[in-house]
Amino acid sequence: MSTQQKSFSSSLGAIMAAVGSAVGLGNIWRFPYTCGKYGGGAFLLVYICFVFLIGSVLMMSEFVIGRRAQHTPIKAFQTLCPRHKAWGLLGLLGVITSFFILAQYLVLSGWTTGYVSHSITGQLAALGTSSAPISEHFAQFSTHPVQPVIYLVVFSALVLCVILGGVQKGIENVSKVLMPVLALLILVLCVRSLTLPGAMKGVEYLFSPDFSKLTGEGILAALGQALFSLSVGMGVMLVYGSYIPVNENIFKTAMWITTCDTLIAILSGLAIFPAVFSCGLDPAGGPGLVFCVLPNVFNTMGTAGIVFSVLFFLLLTVAALTSAISLLEVLTATFAEHTRTRRAFGAILLSLLVTALGVLFSMSLGTLSHIKITGLTLFDFIDRVNSIYLPPICALGTVIFLGWMMPDADVRDEFSNHGTLSVPVYGLFRFIARYIAPLALLVVFISGILM
Ligand code: TRP
C-alpha cells in the first residue's frame, strides 16, 4: 500500500494522533524542571509566545508539505521541488533524526515502564522517605546491565504492535483511547497535588514570574523546549500531515494540537510542584526530578501513595508510547515507500534495529560507560545531537523550503483547502515562515553549538 491511500479517518483522529506525538516525556518530565529553572512564570510567558508564534507555524509548514506532497519526507521534498532533488536530503536528515530520537526515547521509556512495575510490586514504596535510598535505587536500576534493557524491549514491542495495526486501526484508535486516559490521569494527579497542605508554594514557584532568572539562556531554552514539545523538525508532523483528510483546516488542527500540548505541560507542572513543595523537597531536581524526587512524595502518602505512584508512571509511559509510535511510523512509512516492501516487514526490521541501538545507549550508562565519543558517553553524546544539532537544522530547512522554495500560490492553495476556506491568518503565517522562524532557529542553532 502506498502512502497516498492512507489517511486518518476523522479530524478528531488526526488531532488525537498528533497530540499523542507531541505530548510526551517532554511535557511531563522536561517542561516542569526547565520552567522551574528559568524563573517559573516568566519562562512560561516566553514559552507560550514561542509555542504559538513559531512552533505552531512549523507544525503548519510540515502539515502543508506533507499533505500537498502525499509522500514520506524524502519524496515529499523532491516532489514539491522537482528541479532541486537535493532537498530530498533534508527529508533524509529528518528520518535519521527520528531514528536517533526514537532510540534515545526508548531508553527513557524503558525506565518509566520499569517504574510502573516497581510501583506495583511495592519496591519503590519500600525505599521510605529519605532521599538517599531513592536516588540510589534509580542509579542502580538505570545502570544495571539487564533490568532496564528488559523494560526497553517490552516497551518497544508495544510500539511495534500498534504500528503493525496500521494507521487507522493502530495509531488512530490507540490515540483516541489513550489521550483521554492521559488527560484523566493528569487531572486526578493535579487534584491530589493541589489539595496537599502547603501546595500553594508550588503553584507560586510555577507561575510567579521572576524575570531576573530569565536569562538569554532561558529564552533559548524556551524556544528549544517549544520545538521539542511539539515534535517539529524531524518529519513526524510531515508524515502525519500526509494523513490529514483533505477537507481539514490545517490552521485549526495545528492550533488545537498546540493548545492541548501546552495545557498538558502546565498541568504536569501543577501535578508535580505543589506535591514537591508540600513535602519540603528540592524543586530544582533537574532531570532527576521524576525518578529521584517524586517517589519520595508518593512514599509520604502511605498506601494511597502506591496508587498515585502507579498512576503517575503509567501516565508517563502512555505519553511516551504515543510519541514513540509516531517516530516508528515515520521510519516505517518511509521505508515502505522507498523499498516497496510490505509495511509489516519494514516495521519489524526497523523496530529491531532501533531497539538494538536503544539497548546500546542504555548500556552506555553502565557496562559500556568506558566507550566515549568526544569525551561523552554514547547516551550523553546522542542527547546532545538530538537536542542541539539535528532538530534545529531540520526545522530551519523546513521553513526555508516552505517560505522560499515552494511557490506562494501552492502554499496558499493547500493552506486554504484549494481556496474553499477563508484564511485571514495566511499572511502572518507566511511572514513568520519566511523571516521570523528562520532567524529564531538560526539563533538557537548557533548558540547551541557555542554553549
Ligand atoms: N514531543 C515529544 C515530547 O514532548 C518529544 C519529541 C520530540 C518527539 N520529537 C519528537 C516525539 C518526534 C515524537 C516524534 O516528549
Boltz pocket constraint, residues with backbone or C-beta under 6 A from the ligand:
constraints:
  - pocket:
      binder: B
      contacts: [[A, 21], [A, 22], [A, 23], [A, 24], [A, 25], [A, 26], [A, 27], [A, 101], [A, 227], [A, 228], [A, 229], [A, 230], [A, 231], [A, 232], [A, 234], [A, 236], [A, 322], [A, 323], [A, 324], [A, 326], [A, 327]]
      max_distance: 6.0
